[in-house]
Amino acid sequence: MDWLALSLSLQLAASTALLLLPPAVWLARLLAWSAWRGRAVLEAAILLPLVLPPTVLGYYLLLGLGGASPLGQAYHALTGRMLVFSFDGLLIASLIVNLPFAVQPMQRSFAAIPRDLREAAWVSGLSRWQTFLRIELPLAWPGMAAALALSFAHTLGEFGVVLMVGGSLPGETRTVAIAIYDQAQAFNDAAAAGMSALLLALSFVAVIVVSRLGRPVLRR
């Protein structure tokens, strides 16, 4: 077992899931309850990482994060390092790749909340912010928990985009998924099988969590 790669993967997965939660909640509410012309375009843009080949998405991320890009130049000016082939660049790429996995479960949860329930809270004297905290979030928590589980599990298993943006630098960008590939290339079947079994188990648990949390949302 490559413990350094596993530790890096867990750090990346946890950071991705937690950082995605606030913007994903906002986007999910916007898509669930709004009906404006740009809604379809925004939803399509969020879902794009699901259908784009990892090499295509990774290529555009390389352009957007590379040394010739404004973001890459700003990062280099602040840190003296390149954004690509760094953990920070890997995290930005992971946030973009996992956005649909965070937004979709929460969007279904917010859409299942009856509109008249929110209106009743407003009539009762609750502000929109109070309604969000005391009514909407408790009812949408299954979708939020499912989003966290999906984002975490998908980040652990992401390979193509991670390899293109981060490479395979030990302790910096070498995740467990890349470590499996490297071990398989080196014909180290025992190490590859052990790490693959771990990812399989974690993914299986995530699917069970999402399935169980999705039931109350569908019943509303």
Disulfide bonds with the S-S distance in Angstrom:
none
